[in-house]
């Protein structure tokens, strides 16, 4: 498949990239609609995705989005090797924006020995070269972004289309994606206002993000964005799992900690009750507890709304910290050192 000529003009500021998220969703839909994914010559009983960082988190979103509609397991790997269960009855996806992610290339090499149905999602690099050479299906996304983590929409939406074209999920997601765009555009000013207010409260603290298990991907995304854009340490956990371990760690006053709850009005009632009790306990040890509620009807709409709001939080934090949100010098140093070996 040929790459679609992008209509988005990328700038060198992270706020411009965040601002273009709705347009990226629409462009990703257009790319997905035109993608050609051939049927596999063997039955497919499971799916495995190799991807890291901003390219890998998309698969986590998919796992949550399709939980109630897809009858095959959708597993994510974030390392070099692939599990033994990847075989000729597996859909194996490699997701790397650059196409040159070291760990994903290792996984790609192993996948070729299994007989799996391999699909590549990338903007170019060695992955696209390999797909062309081997005659594999691939979806090529625009390559002109200075920051792969700002291309989350491409990764998520192409994976949805791969599953859809292979018959594993219905078309419902298409209208939900378009509704997400309308929601984000309509609420744009309020989203930025809310994000700025949160950033003002947490910029001099260590953020802890809690959410329910149905939206862990959004919490991970916010954590990663705060790490990379604002250059801040941060961690997350999920309810109910954290009620069986981390909650016990709240025993001392922490003035330098801010707790953020990413919530939905329709979260499972027992989890809502858990969060209420959690907050009663944590309020004894932290003076900063923030609830952020989603908007939207579907899980996709809610997740994209909170993701966009979270991206803006990370941007405003970078401004308050006076750091370059795009700069990732320490990661580039790590890669250069690895390349020497």
Order of alpha helices (4+ residues) and beta strands (2+ residues): alpha-alpha-beta-alpha-beta-beta-alpha-beta-alpha-beta-alpha-alpha-alpha-beta-alpha-beta-beta-alpha-beta-alpha-alpha
